[in-house]
């Protein structure tokens, strides 16, 4: 049984997890630029296993059951595809812009929940998607105005694709966090991703240099801390309560992008991000109870 905590505590832990993840994004962007997204994600995953496996064994934790193992495999696969596309794109676009495009994921998750879980798609979700789509168009207009290169455009497309896959991962995370311990979630997600990536390592992989090893393990440590924090929070609060924490990543990515890569945030990116966030908030808001609600109770 999970100990009951207040939604505010779960929200605070999730927000901290997003901040830590944004710092990890900064390290991973540098690795992706230097060695490619595939190698960077592979190194981080293997380092994550090396960091978490000893803790898992020292705590004498039980091996996951069949249901949890299926969820670990499913989320490891979808999360891996999303991460690869995201960091491939992030190596080509400013961090704030890339993160802003990922804000579509919670909105997409609402529609996927309707398709896969049979939940009714409310009018607010449809209206919110239209507002958020306008935000994407504003960011695209900024690229046109700035005469963005083909690499930047392709990076943005890759991040949009990553957002769709990440939406699936969010649904699986909620199920995963309810079925397993946060440490188990973080470890086995890294294990599955490592195994999948190692299959193609002879063709696409490479060996990190000595100078890159501290960065690899730093990214793995930050990613593991973030994964544990988010799994802990999602196991104790509803996804709709925690989804807004994703939007704090825009502030962190703008700050870290400026500090690490001297990236400037364009007005188009800020305006587009605000529209996307507004659309998501409209979509996830609860309908006000009508006069018949109390009568029905």
Secondary structure, DSSP 8 states (H G I E B T S, - for coil): ------HHHHHHHHHHHHHHHHHHHHHHHHHHHHH-HHHHHHHHHHHHHHHHHHHHHHTT-----HHHHHHHHHHHHHHHHHHHHHHHHHTTS-HHHHHHHHTHHHHHHHHHHHHHS-----HHHHHHHHHHHHHHHHHHHHHHHTT--HHHHHHHHHHHHHHHHHHHHHHHHHHHHHHS-HHHHHHHHHHHHHHHHHHTHHHH-----HHHHHHHHHHHHHHHHHHHHHHHHHTTS-HHHHGGGGGGHHHHHHHHHHHHH-----HHHHHHHHHHHHHHHHHH------HHHHHH-
